[in-house]
């Protein structure tokens, strides 16, 4: 015969544990994600501009 021993711990009183750090972490991670997205978008735009410039130069050379 098995005897199960169940211990019940009372919750801590006071503020909920670690909620402020979680909120700060989420805020910082969202900033980081947005920053990376913006950098990728700017990088794509720069590449498109460079490609467009090179294509225009090629077209000008062919026309000359």
N, C-alpha and C positions, 0 to 999 in steps of 0.2 A: 504494500500500500504506500502510495506517495503522498507526502504532505507538501502542499504548496504554501510558501510563505510570501505574502504580498506586503510590500512596504509602501506606504503612501507618504509622499513628501508634500509638505505644505508649500504653496507658492510664496515666492519672496514678496515682501511688502515694499511699497515705494514705486518708483518709476519702472516701466518695462525695460528689460535689459537691452542695452545696445541700440536703441531706436535712433538716437541722434547720429551715431556713427554710420548706421545704415543709410540714413537720409543723406548725409554728407557724401558718402561713397557713391550713391546713386546719382547725385547731382554732379559729382566730378566725372563719373564715367560717362554720363550724358554729354558733358562738355567735350570730353575727349573724343567720343564717337562723332559728334557734330563737327569738331575740328578736322578729323580725318576725312569725313565726307566732303567738307569744303575744300580741303587740300586736293583731293582726288578730282573734284569738279574743276578747280582752277588749272590743274595739271592737264586735264583733257582739253580745256579751252586753249591753253598755250600751244599744245600739240596741233590742234586744229588750225590755229593761226599760222603756225610754222608751215604746215602742209599746204595751206592755201597760198602762202607767199611763194613757196617753191614752185607750186603748180603755175602760178601767174608768171613767174620768171621763165619757166619752160615754154609757156605759150608765147611770151614776148620773143624768146630766142627763135622759136619756130617761125614766127611771123616776119622776123628780120631777114 
